[in-house]
Amino acid sequence: MRYRWSVPILLGLAVYAAGAHAGDPGAGRKKAIQCQTCHGLEGLSRIPEAPNLAGQPEIYLRKALTDYKTGARRNEMMSVVAPSLSEADIDDLASYFSSIRIEVTPP
C-alpha cells in the first residue's frame, strides 16, 4: 500500500519535527543542575528509581515534563519539581537531554 502525502501535510510534519518548540541546549544544561541528584547532569541516572534521560527523543521528554507539570502523569519527586517549570524551561531541558549522545558497547 502506498501513501500519498500532500505538500501541506509534509511541511507541517517537517516544521513539527524540526522543533516548533525548539529549546536551547545550553540553557537546558544550566537548568539541569536541579535534575542531577536523580538523573545526573549528563542524563545518566544516579538512583535506580530514576530513568536515564540522555539521548531520549526531545518530543518524549517535552511531553513527559509537561504531563508532570499538569498532573496528567504522577511521580512523587517530579510532582514537586515540574510545576515550577516554565514552557521555555521544559523546551530547554528536553533539548539538552535529547542532545546528549550515548554509546552502548558490548562488554
RANORKA-V672953 format. One record per backbone hydrogen bond with DSSP energy under -0.5 kcal/mol. NH is the residue of the N-H (numbers start at 1). CO is the residue of the C=O. Records with the same first field share a line. If there is no record, write none. Layout:
# RANORKA-V672953
NH: CO + CO
This chain:
# RANORKA-V672953
5: 3
10: 6
11: 7
12: 8
13: 9
14: 10
15: 11
16: 12
17: 13
18: 14
19: 15 + 16
20: 16
22: 19
23: 91
25: 23
28: 24
29: 25
30: 26
31: 27
32: 28
33: 30
34: 31
35: 32
36: 32 + 33
38: 35
39: 35
40: 35 + 36
43: 40
45: 43
46: 38
47: 38
50: 47
53: 43
54: 43
55: 97
56: 53
61: 57
62: 58
63: 59
64: 60
65: 61
66: 62
67: 63
68: 64
69: 65
70: 66
71: 67
72: 67
73: 67
79: 75
80: 77
81: 77
82: 78
84: 81
85: 82
90: 86
91: 87
92: 88
93: 89
94: 90
95: 91
96: 92
97: 93
98: 94
99: 95 + 96
100: 96 + 97
105: 103
